[in-house]
Amino acid sequence: MISSAPGIENLTLRVAQEIHVRAGLDVTFAALLEQIGPGNETPDGKAVPLRLEAWPGGRWYRDLGDGNGHFWGVVQAIKKPTLLEITGPLFMSYAVVSNLQYRLTEADGGTLIKFCHSALGLIQEDHREGVGKGWSHIHARVKARAEAGRAGASAP
């Protein structure tokens, strides 16, 4: 079966968010790494076993144990505690590539995280509709974790 190609507007996705955190850069960056790594979970509290190798070329993947899992991306750039970029398919197991950018700066007695997720490919509609909510959940958990004062702290 051959189908016509969708227009470019249907092949792209962009989510941009700013998160204001009442914690320093180092604590906020550590909380980010914890939340998108071993501290990740779904909005209903189910653990998502993610691993992040926080160095250039490091993998970001879902570890299902016994050598099984899903590749989400690779660390394209990291400058602790101000930058993290990841490129890969993320949670989308089809013809798509994403770029995540986290830029952290000191602001208003805390940290400002500027986040951007850009994607190009055959993005499924359910992913397009849910991705903003998913990132909002993750970022709320990063904020709570950092403001609790410890990167390893459980977010409320």
Secondary structure as GFF3:
##gff-version 3
##sequence-region A 1 156
A	DSSP	three_ten_helix	8	10	.	.	.	ID=ss1
A	DSSP	beta_strand	12	21	.	.	.	ID=ss2
A	DSSP	alpha_helix	25	36	.	.	.	ID=ss3
A	DSSP	beta_strand	50	52	.	.	.	ID=ss4
A	DSSP	beta_strand	59	65	.	.	.	ID=ss5
A	DSSP	beta_strand	68	79	.	.	.	ID=ss6
A	DSSP	beta_strand	83	88	.	.	.	ID=ss7
A	DSSP	beta_strand	96	107	.	.	.	ID=ss8
A	DSSP	beta_strand	110	121	.	.	.	ID=ss9
A	DSSP	alpha_helix	125	147	.	.	.	ID=ss10
###
